[in-house]
Structures are given as structure tokens and as C-alpha cells.
């Protein structure tokens, strides 16, 4: 049917969360991890959102809207 299975949703969700959380793994290398990790995580979410929106708008602008 049109509904996705658990594994289909997991295949999309898992890489999306591990990419952002991977920044926390370098906390030992940072001078001030309490400030840098939240700032870096929010910046990663912001730029990822902007990138996805730009790709969506660009792809949508390239599609011909013809009803017939």
C-alpha cells in the first residue's frame, strides 16, 4: 500500500539523526564543548534545512505545470 513500513521509515530517519549527533563525538577535542556542541548542532540543523529548501524550490521550479 501507500503506507511505509517501519524499516522504510528507519532507513530515512536513522542517517538524518546520526549525522547531526556525530558532532557530539568530538567533544573531547573542543576547548569549550558546553558552548560549541549546542551551537554547532543548531547551525547544522539550520544549514541542512536551508539546503533542503533550496533543493526543493529549485526542483519545483524546473517542473512544467501542465494539467493536460
PDB file with SEQRES, HELIX, SHEET and CRYST1 records, atoms N, CA, C and O in Angstrom:
SEQRES   1 A   68  UNK UNK UNK UNK UNK UNK UNK UNK UNK UNK UNK UNK UNK          
SEQRES   2 A   68  UNK UNK UNK UNK UNK UNK UNK UNK UNK UNK UNK UNK UNK          
SEQRES   3 A   68  UNK UNK UNK UNK UNK UNK UNK UNK UNK UNK UNK UNK UNK          
SEQRES   4 A   68  UNK UNK UNK UNK UNK UNK UNK UNK UNK UNK UNK UNK UNK          
SEQRES   5 A   68  UNK UNK UNK UNK UNK UNK UNK UNK UNK UNK UNK UNK UNK          
SEQRES   6 A   68  UNK UNK UNK                                                  
HELIX    1 AA1 UNK A    6  UNK A   21  1                                  16    
HELIX    2 AA2 UNK A   22  UNK A   29  5                                   8    
HELIX    3 AA3 UNK A   33  UNK A   61  1                                  29    
CRYST1    1.000    1.000    1.000  90.00  90.00  90.00 P 1           1          
ATOM      1  N   UNK A   1       0.819  -1.182   0.000  1.00  0.00           N  
ATOM      2  CA  UNK A   1       0.000   0.000   0.000  1.00  0.00           C  
ATOM      3  C   UNK A   1       0.862   1.244   0.000  1.00  0.00           C  
ATOM      4  O   UNK A   1       2.070   1.190  -0.232  1.00  0.00           O  
ATOM      5  N   UNK A   2       0.221   2.354   0.262  1.00  0.00           N  
ATOM      6  CA  UNK A   2       0.931   3.632   0.225  1.00  0.00           C  
ATOM      7  C   UNK A   2       1.635   3.954   1.545  1.00  0.00           C  
ATOM      8  O   UNK A   2       2.445   4.878   1.600  1.00  0.00           O  
ATOM      9  N   UNK A   3       1.336   3.207   2.599  1.00  0.00           N  
ATOM     10  CA  UNK A   3       1.989   3.451   3.878  1.00  0.00           C  
ATOM     11  C   UNK A   3       3.353   2.769   3.914  1.00  0.00           C  
ATOM     12  O   UNK A   3       3.526   1.670   3.387  1.00  0.00           O  
ATOM     13  N   UNK A   4       4.304   3.429   4.535  1.00  0.00           N  
ATOM     14  CA  UNK A   4       5.639   2.864   4.640  1.00  0.00           C  
ATOM     15  C   UNK A   4       5.763   1.936   5.832  1.00  0.00           C  
ATOM     16  O   UNK A   4       5.053   2.073   6.828  1.00  0.00           O  
ATOM     17  N   UNK A   5       6.674   0.996   5.708  1.00  0.00           N  
ATOM     18  CA  UNK A   5       6.917   0.080   6.815  1.00  0.00           C  
ATOM     19  C   UNK A   5       7.883   0.728   7.816  1.00  0.00           C  
ATOM     20  O   UNK A   5       8.446   1.793   7.566  1.00  0.00           O  
ATOM     21  N   UNK A   6       8.051   0.061   8.933  1.00  0.00           N  
ATOM     22  CA  UNK A   6       8.973   0.548   9.958  1.00  0.00           C  
ATOM     23  C   UNK A   6      10.384   0.662   9.396  1.00  0.00           C  
ATOM     24  O   UNK A   6      11.077   1.644   9.662  1.00  0.00           O  
ATOM     25  N   UNK A   7      10.813  -0.320   8.628  1.00  0.00           N  
ATOM     26  CA  UNK A   7      12.181  -0.326   8.117  1.00  0.00           C  
ATOM     27  C   UNK A   7      12.391   0.747   7.051  1.00  0.00           C  
ATOM     28  O   UNK A   7      13.493   1.281   6.930  1.00  0.00           O  
ATOM     29  N   UNK A   8      11.365   1.070   6.282  1.00  0.00           N  
ATOM     30  CA  UNK A   8      11.489   2.160   5.317  1.00  0.00           C  
ATOM     31  C   UNK A   8      11.643   3.499   6.037  1.00  0.00           C  
ATOM     32  O   UNK A   8      12.455   4.334   5.637  1.00  0.00           O  
ATOM     33  N   UNK A   9      10.869   3.699   7.089  1.00  0.00           N  
ATOM     34  CA  UNK A   9      10.980   4.936   7.862  1.00  0.00           C  
ATOM     35  C   UNK A   9      12.317   5.001   8.604  1.00  0.00           C  
ATOM     36  O   UNK A   9      12.923   6.068   8.700  1.00  0.00           O  
ATOM     37  N   UNK A  10      12.769   3.880   9.119  1.00  0.00           N  
ATOM     38  CA  UNK A  10      14.050   3.823   9.823  1.00  0.00           C  
ATOM     39  C   UNK A  10      15.198   4.142   8.870  1.00  0.00           C  
ATOM     40  O   UNK A  10      16.158   4.807   9.257  1.00  0.00           O  
ATOM     41  N   UNK A  11      15.105   3.675   7.631  1.00  0.00           N  
ATOM     42  CA  UNK A  11      16.156   3.923   6.643  1.00  0.00           C  
ATOM     43  C   UNK A  11      16.301   5.411   6.338  1.00  0.00           C  
ATOM     44  O   UNK A  11      17.389   5.864   5.981  1.00  0.00           O  
ATOM     45  N   UNK A  12      15.235   6.163   6.472  1.00  0.00           N  
ATOM     46  CA  UNK A  12      15.295   7.606   6.244  1.00  0.00           C  
ATOM     47  C   UNK A  12      15.686   8.343   7.522  1.00  0.00           C  
ATOM     48  O   UNK A  12      16.499   9.266   7.484  1.00  0.00           O  
ATOM     49  N   UNK A  13      15.114   7.941   8.640  1.00  0.00           N  
ATOM     50  CA  UNK A  13      15.302   8.666   9.898  1.00  0.00           C  
ATOM     51  C   UNK A  13      16.691   8.464  10.496  1.00  0.00           C  
ATOM     52  O   UNK A  13      17.275   9.418  11.011  1.00  0.00           O  
ATOM     53  N   UNK A  14      17.228   7.264  10.444  1.00  0.00           N  
ATOM     54  CA  UNK A  14      18.497   6.957  11.105  1.00  0.00           C  
ATOM     55  C   UNK A  14      19.656   7.813  10.598  1.00  0.00           C  
ATOM     56  O   UNK A  14      20.354   8.413  11.416  1.00  0.00           O  
ATOM     57  N   UNK A  15      19.895   7.898   9.289  1.00  0.00           N  
ATOM     58  CA  UNK A  15      21.003   8.757   8.834  1.00  0.00           C  
ATOM     59  C   UNK A  15      20.787  10.233   9.154  1.00  0.00           C  
ATOM     60  O   UNK A  15      21.752  10.968   9.365  1.00  0.00           O  
ATOM     61  N   UNK A  16      19.544  10.668   9.192  1.00  0.00           N  
ATOM     62  CA  UNK A  16      19.266  12.076   9.489  1.00  0.00           C  
ATOM     63  C   UNK A  16      19.659  12.431  10.919  1.00  0.00           C  
ATOM     64  O   UNK A  16      20.116  13.547  11.168  1.00  0.00           O  
ATOM     65  N   UNK A  17      19.492  11.515  11.853  1.00  0.00           N  
ATOM     66  CA  UNK A  17      19.826  11.813  13.246  1.00  0.00           C  
ATOM     67  C   UNK A  17      21.290  11.546  13.557  1.00  0.00           C  
ATOM     68  O   UNK A  17      21.885  12.282  14.344  1.00  0.00           O  
ATOM     69  N   UNK A  18      21.879  10.537  12.976  1.00  0.00           N  
ATOM     70  CA  UNK A  18      23.270  10.234  13.303  1.00  0.00           C  
ATOM     71  C   UNK A  18      24.223  11.278  12.753  1.00  0.00           C  
ATOM     72  O   UNK A  18      25.282  11.509  13.336  1.00  0.00           O  
ATOM     73  N   UNK A  19      23.874  11.910  11.650  1.00  0.00           N  
ATOM     74  CA  UNK A  19      24.736  12.947  11.099  1.00  0.00           C  
ATOM     75  C   UNK A  19      24.846  14.142  12.018  1.00  0.00           C  
ATOM     76  O   UNK A  19      25.936  14.681  12.211  1.00  0.00           O  
ATOM     77  N   UNK A  20      23.738  14.561  12.584  1.00  0.00           N  
ATOM     78  CA  UNK A  20      23.750  15.709  13.484  1.00  0.00           C  
ATOM     79  C   UNK A  20      24.379  15.337  14.823  1.00  0.00           C  
ATOM     80  O   UNK A  20      25.117  16.136  15.401  1.00  0.00           O  
ATOM     81  N   UNK A  21      24.103  14.155  15.314  1.00  0.00           N  
ATOM     82  CA  UNK A  21      24.633  13.738  16.611  1.00  0.00           C  
ATOM     83  C   UNK A  21      26.125  13.414  16.568  1.00  0.00           C  
ATOM     84  O   UNK A  21      26.764  13.343  17.617  1.00  0.00           O  
ATOM     85  N   UNK A  22      26.688  13.219  15.387  1.00  0.00           N  
ATOM     86  CA  UNK A  22      28.104  12.875  15.305  1.00  0.00           C  
ATOM     87  C   UNK A  22      29.001  14.011  15.789  1.00  0.00           C  
ATOM     88  O   UNK A  22      30.150  13.773  16.161  1.00  0.00           O  
ATOM     89  N   UNK A  23      28.495  15.231  15.788  1.00  0.00           N  
ATOM     90  CA  UNK A  23      29.275  16.349  16.309  1.00  0.00           C  
ATOM     91  C   UNK A  23      29.573  16.216  17.788  1.00  0.00           C  
ATOM     92  O   UNK A  23      30.596  16.716  18.257  1.00  0.00           O  
ATOM     93  N   UNK A  24      28.710  15.559  18.525  1.00  0.00           N  
ATOM     94  CA  UNK A  24      28.932  15.382  19.962  1.00  0.00           C  
ATOM     95  C   UNK A  24      30.081  14.417  20.242  1.00  0.00           C  
ATOM     96  O   UNK A  24      30.623  14.416  21.347  1.00  0.00           O  
ATOM     97  N   UNK A  25      30.455  13.609  19.276  1.00  0.00           N  
ATOM     98  CA  UNK A  25      31.541  12.648  19.474  1.00  0.00           C  
ATOM     99  C   UNK A  25      32.911  13.312  19.568  1.00  0.00           C  
ATOM    100  O   UNK A  25      33.856  12.694  20.056  1.00  0.00           O  
ATOM    101  N   UNK A  26      33.037  14.541  19.116  1.00  0.00           N  
ATOM    102  CA  UNK A  26      34.336  15.224  19.162  1.00  0.00           C  
ATOM    103  C   UNK A  26      34.438  16.163  20.361  1.00  0.00           C  
ATOM    104  O   UNK A  26      35.290  17.052  20.381  1.00  0.00           O  
ATOM    105  N   UNK A  27      33.589  15.977  21.346  1.00  0.00           N  
ATOM    106  CA  UNK A  27      33.569  16.900  22.486  1.00  0.00           C  
ATOM    107  C   UNK A  27      34.894  16.942  23.234  1.00  0.00           C  
ATOM    108  O   UNK A  27      35.225  17.968  23.829  1.00  0.00           O  
ATOM    109  N   UNK A  28      35.653  15.869  23.221  1.00  0.00           N  
ATOM    110  CA  UNK A  28      36.943  15.854  23.902  1.00  0.00           C  
ATOM    111  C   UNK A  28      37.978  16.727  23.232  1.00  0.00           C  
ATOM    112  O   UNK A  28      38.947  17.130  23.877  1.00  0.00           O  
ATOM    113  N   UNK A  29      37.804  17.033  21.951  1.00  0.00           N  
ATOM    114  CA  UNK A  29      38.757  17.851  21.207  1.00  0.00           C  
ATOM    115  C   UNK A  29      38.439  19.343  21.271  1.00  0.00           C  
ATOM    116  O   UNK A  29      39.237  20.162  20.815  1.00  0.00           O  
ATOM    117  N   UNK A  30      37.298  19.702  21.823  1.00  0.00           N  
ATOM    118  CA  UNK A  30      36.876  21.100  21.833  1.00  0.00           C  
ATOM    119  C   UNK A  30      37.349  21.827  23.089  1.00  0.00           C  
ATOM    120  O   UNK A  30      37.475  21.232  24.159  1.00  0.00           O  
ATOM    121  N   UNK A  31      37.609  23.131  22.934  1.00  0.00           N  
ATOM    122  CA  UNK A  31      38.036  23.942  24.073  1.00  0.00           C  
ATOM    123  C   UNK A  31      36.878  24.175  25.045  1.00  0.00           C  
ATOM    124  O   UNK A  31      37.055  24.086  26.260  1.00  0.00           O  
ATOM    125  N   UNK A  32      35.696  24.474  24.507  1.00  0.00           N  
ATOM    126  CA  UNK A  32      34.510  24.731  25.336  1.00  0.00           C  
ATOM    127  C   UNK A  32      33.330  23.932  24.772  1.00  0.00           C  
ATOM    128  O   UNK A  32      32.484  24.491  24.074  1.00  0.00           O  
ATOM    129  N   UNK A  33      33.270  22.629  25.069  1.00  0.00           N  
ATOM    130  CA  UNK A  33      32.220  21.796  24.470  1.00  0.00           C  
ATOM    131  C   UNK A  33      30.806  22.175  24.892  1.00  0.00           C  
ATOM    132  O   UNK A  33      29.867  21.953  24.128  1.00  0.00           O  
ATOM    133  N   UNK A  34      30.626  22.737  26.081  1.00  0.00           N  
ATOM    134  CA  UNK A  34      29.281  23.104  26.535  1.00  0.00           C  
ATOM    135  C   UNK A  34      28.668  24.203  25.671  1.00  0.00           C  
ATOM    136  O   UNK A  34      27.445  24.293  25.557  1.00  0.00           O  
ATOM    137  N   UNK A  35      29.497  25.024  25.070  1.00  0.00           N  
ATOM    138  CA  UNK A  35      29.016  26.080  24.181  1.00  0.00           C  
ATOM    139  C   UNK A  35      29.054  25.643  22.723  1.00  0.00           C  
ATOM    140  O   UNK A  35      28.133  25.934  21.960  1.00  0.00           O  
ATOM    141  N   UNK A  36      30.114  24.947  22.336  1.00  0.00           N  
ATOM    142  CA  UNK A  36      30.321  24.618  20.932  1.00  0.00           C  
ATOM    143  C   UNK A  36      29.345  23.567  20.405  1.00  0.00           C  
ATOM    144  O   UNK A  36      28.897  23.671  19.263  1.00  0.00           O  
ATOM    145  N   UNK A  37      29.007  22.560  21.206  1.00  0.00           N  
ATOM    146  CA  UNK A  37      28.136  21.486  20.722  1.00  0.00           C  
ATOM    147  C   UNK A  37      26.715  21.986  20.445  1.00  0.00           C  
ATOM    148  O   UNK A  37      26.190  21.715  19.365  1.00  0.00           O  
ATOM    149  N   UNK A  38      26.069  22.704  21.371  1.00  0.00           N  
ATOM    150  CA  UNK A  38      24.728  23.208  21.031  1.00  0.00           C  
ATOM    151  C   UNK A  38      24.736  24.175  19.846  1.00  0.00           C  
ATOM    152  O   UNK A  38      23.848  24.129  18.994  1.00  0.00           O  
ATOM    153  N   UNK A  39      25.741  25.046  19.797  1.00  0.00           N  
ATOM    154  CA  UNK A  39      25.837  25.999  18.688  1.00  0.00           C  
ATOM    155  C   UNK A  39      26.056  25.266  17.366  1.00  0.00           C  
ATOM    156  O   UNK A  39      25.415  25.588  16.365  1.00  0.00           O  
ATOM    157  N   UNK A  40      26.949  24.292  17.357  1.00  0.00           N  
ATOM    158  CA  UNK A  40      27.214  23.524  16.147  1.00  0.00           C  
ATOM    159  C   UNK A  40      26.024  22.693  15.710  1.00  0.00           C  
ATOM    160  O   UNK A  40      25.758  22.567  14.515  1.00  0.00           O  
ATOM    161  N   UNK A  41      25.302  22.124  16.671  1.00  0.00           N  
ATOM    162  CA  UNK A  41      24.124  21.327  16.344  1.00  0.00           C  
ATOM    163  C   UNK A  41      23.040  22.200  15.725  1.00  0.00           C  
ATOM    164  O   UNK A  41      22.439  21.823  14.719  1.00  0.00           O  
ATOM    165  N   UNK A  42      22.786  23.360  16.316  1.00  0.00           N  
ATOM    166  CA  UNK A  42      21.776  24.260  15.760  1.00  0.00           C  
ATOM    167  C   UNK A  42      22.176  24.788  14.387  1.00  0.00           C  
ATOM    168  O   UNK A  42      21.329  24.928  13.505  1.00  0.00           O  
ATOM    169  N   UNK A  43      23.454  25.081  14.202  1.00  0.00           N  
ATOM    170  CA  UNK A  43      23.915  25.531  12.885  1.00  0.00           C  
ATOM    171  C   UNK A  43      23.783  24.422  11.845  1.00  0.00           C  
ATOM    172  O   UNK A  43      23.434  24.688  10.695  1.00  0.00           O  
ATOM    173  N   UNK A  44      24.058  23.187  12.242  1.00  0.00           N  
ATOM    174  CA  UNK A  44      23.903  22.063  11.318  1.00  0.00           C  
ATOM    175  C   UNK A  44      22.446  21.887  10.917  1.00  0.00           C  
ATOM    176  O   UNK A  44      22.148  21.650   9.746  1.00  0.00           O  
ATOM    177  N   UNK A  45      21.538  22.001  11.879  1.00  0.00           N  
ATOM    178  CA  UNK A  45      20.108  21.893  11.569  1.00  0.00           C  
ATOM    179  C   UNK A  45      19.675  23.044  10.661  1.00  0.00           C  
ATOM    180  O   UNK A  45      18.929  22.832   9.705  1.00  0.00           O  
ATOM    181  N   UNK A  46      20.135  24.254  10.955  1.00  0.00           N  
ATOM    182  CA  UNK A  46      19.780  25.421  10.150  1.00  0.00           C  
ATOM    183  C   UNK A  46      20.245  25.273   8.704  1.00  0.00           C  
ATOM    184  O   UNK A  46      19.453  25.444   7.777  1.00  0.00           O  
ATOM    185  N   UNK A  47      21.525  24.955   8.508  1.00  0.00           N  
ATOM    186  CA  UNK A  47      22.052  24.863   7.145  1.00  0.00           C  
ATOM    187  C   UNK A  47      21.491  23.671   6.384  1.00  0.00           C  
ATOM    188  O   UNK A  47      21.325  23.739   5.166  1.00  0.00           O  
ATOM    189  N   UNK A  48      21.199  22.590   7.081  1.00  0.00           N  
ATOM    190  CA  UNK A  48      20.561  21.451   6.427  1.00  0.00           C  
ATOM    191  C   UNK A  48      19.166  21.827   5.957  1.00  0.00           C  
ATOM    192  O   UNK A  48      18.770  21.469   4.847  1.00  0.00           O  
ATOM    193  N   UNK A  49      18.420  22.539   6.783  1.00  0.00           N  
ATOM    194  CA  UNK A  49      17.076  22.977   6.400  1.00  0.00           C  
ATOM    195  C   UNK A  49      17.130  23.917   5.203  1.00  0.00           C  
ATOM    196  O   UNK A  49      16.350  23.769   4.262  1.00  0.00           O  
ATOM    197  N   UNK A  50      18.039  24.875   5.232  1.00  0.00           N  
ATOM    198  CA  UNK A  50      18.189  25.812   4.111  1.00  0.00           C  
ATOM    199  C   UNK A  50      18.553  25.065   2.833  1.00  0.00           C  
ATOM    200  O   UNK A  50      18.001  25.350   1.771  1.00  0.00           O  
ATOM    201  N   UNK A  51      19.471  24.120   2.927  1.00  0.00           N  
ATOM    202  CA  UNK A  51      19.882  23.349   1.754  1.00  0.00           C  
ATOM    203  C   UNK A  51      18.724  22.551   1.183  1.00  0.00           C  
ATOM    204  O   UNK A  51      18.504  22.562  -0.028  1.00  0.00           O  
ATOM    205  N   UNK A  52      17.974  21.850   2.045  1.00  0.00           N  
ATOM    206  CA  UNK A  52      16.830  21.072   1.575  1.00  0.00           C  
ATOM    207  C   UNK A  52      15.772  21.972   0.944  1.00  0.00           C  
ATOM    208  O   UNK A  52      15.183  21.607  -0.073  1.00  0.00           O  
ATOM    209  N   UNK A  53      15.521  23.142   1.531  1.00  0.00           N  
ATOM    210  CA  UNK A  53      14.540  24.062   0.955  1.00  0.00           C  
ATOM    211  C   UNK A  53      14.984  24.572  -0.413  1.00  0.00           C  
ATOM    212  O   UNK A  53      14.177  24.647  -1.340  1.00  0.00           O  
ATOM    213  N   UNK A  54      16.255  24.921  -0.540  1.00  0.00           N  
ATOM    214  CA  UNK A  54      16.758  25.390  -1.833  1.00  0.00           C  
ATOM    215  C   UNK A  54      16.674  24.305  -2.901  1.00  0.00           C  
ATOM    216  O   UNK A  54      16.315  24.587  -4.045  1.00  0.00           O  
ATOM    217  N   UNK A  55      16.997  23.086  -2.543  1.00  0.00           N  
ATOM    218  CA  UNK A  55      16.902  21.982  -3.500  1.00  0.00           C  
ATOM    219  C   UNK A  55      15.447  21.752  -3.890  1.00  0.00           C  
ATOM    220  O   UNK A  55      15.151  21.517  -5.061  1.00  0.00           O  
ATOM    221  N   UNK A  56      14.535  21.818  -2.920  1.00  0.00           N  
ATOM    222  CA  UNK A  56      13.112  21.622  -3.209  1.00  0.00           C  
ATOM    223  C   UNK A  56      12.569  22.711  -4.125  1.00  0.00           C  
ATOM    224  O   UNK A  56      11.843  22.419  -5.075  1.00  0.00           O  
ATOM    225  N   UNK A  57      12.915  23.960  -3.847  1.00  0.00           N  
ATOM    226  CA  UNK A  57      12.447  25.067  -4.678  1.00  0.00           C  
ATOM    227  C   UNK A  57      13.042  24.972  -6.077  1.00  0.00           C  
ATOM    228  O   UNK A  57      12.342  25.199  -7.064  1.00  0.00           O  
ATOM    229  N   UNK A  58      14.313  24.644  -6.171  1.00  0.00           N  
ATOM    230  CA  UNK A  58      14.956  24.504  -7.476  1.00  0.00           C  
ATOM    231  C   UNK A  58      14.333  23.369  -8.279  1.00  0.00           C  
ATOM    232  O   UNK A  58      14.066  23.526  -9.471  1.00  0.00           O  
ATOM    233  N   UNK A  59      14.102  22.237  -7.640  1.00  0.00           N  
ATOM    234  CA  UNK A  59      13.474  21.113  -8.340  1.00  0.00           C  
ATOM    235  C   UNK A  59      12.049  21.461  -8.747  1.00  0.00           C  
ATOM    236  O   UNK A  59      11.612  21.099  -9.840  1.00  0.00           O  
ATOM    237  N   UNK A  60      11.319  22.160  -7.881  1.00  0.00           N  
ATOM    238  CA  UNK A  60       9.954  22.559  -8.211  1.00  0.00           C  
ATOM    239  C   UNK A  60       9.898  23.579  -9.331  1.00  0.00           C  
ATOM    240  O   UNK A  60       8.944  23.588 -10.109  1.00  0.00           O  
ATOM    241  N   UNK A  61      10.900  24.435  -9.427  1.00  0.00           N  
ATOM    242  CA  UNK A  61      10.931  25.444 -10.479  1.00  0.00           C  
ATOM    243  C   UNK A  61      11.246  24.845 -11.846  1.00  0.00           C  
ATOM    244  O   UNK A  61      10.973  25.469 -12.872  1.00  0.00           O  
ATOM    245  N   UNK A  62      11.808  23.663 -11.871  1.00  0.00           N  
ATOM    246  CA  UNK A  62      12.182  23.022 -13.130  1.00  0.00           C  
ATOM    247  C   UNK A  62      11.068  22.152 -13.711  1.00  0.00           C  
ATOM    248  O   UNK A  62      11.196  21.648 -14.826  1.00  0.00           O  
ATOM    249  N   UNK A  63       9.987  21.974 -12.972  1.00  0.00           N  
ATOM    250  CA  UNK A  63       8.900  21.103 -13.410  1.00  0.00           C  
ATOM    251  C   UNK A  63       7.883  21.916 -14.193  1.00  0.00           C  
ATOM    252  O   UNK A  63       7.479  22.997 -13.764  1.00  0.00           O  
ATOM    253  N   UNK A  64       7.471  21.398 -15.338  1.00  0.00           N  
ATOM    254  CA  UNK A  64       6.452  22.060 -16.142  1.00  0.00           C  
ATOM    255  C   UNK A  64       5.083  21.726 -15.563  1.00  0.00           C  
ATOM    256  O   UNK A  64       4.760  20.557 -15.353  1.00  0.00           O  
ATOM    257  N   UNK A  65       4.277  22.759 -15.306  1.00  0.00           N  
ATOM    258  CA  UNK A  65       2.945  22.537 -14.743  1.00  0.00           C  
ATOM    259  C   UNK A  65       1.940  22.523 -15.885  1.00  0.00           C  
ATOM    260  O   UNK A  65       1.462  23.568 -16.326  1.00  0.00           O  
ATOM    261  N   UNK A  66       1.629  21.323 -16.354  1.00  0.00           N  
ATOM    262  CA  UNK A  66       0.695  21.153 -17.461  1.00  0.00           C  
ATOM    263  C   UNK A  66      -0.386  20.177 -17.022  1.00  0.00           C  
ATOM    264  O   UNK A  66      -0.090  19.018 -16.730  1.00  0.00           O  
ATOM    265  N   UNK A  67      -1.620  20.624 -16.974  1.00  0.00           N  
ATOM    266  CA  UNK A  67      -2.714  19.798 -16.460  1.00  0.00           C  
ATOM    267  C   UNK A  67      -3.205  18.771 -17.471  1.00  0.00           C  
ATOM    268  O   UNK A  67      -3.866  17.806 -17.087  1.00  0.00           O  
ATOM    269  N   UNK A  68      -2.906  18.948 -18.720  1.00  0.00           N  
ATOM    270  CA  UNK A  68      -3.465  18.014 -19.702  1.00  0.00           C  
ATOM    271  C   UNK A  68      -2.598  16.870 -20.000  1.00  0.00           C  
ATOM    272  O   UNK A  68      -2.958  16.016 -20.811  1.00  0.00           O  
TER     273      UNK A  68                                                      
END                                                                             
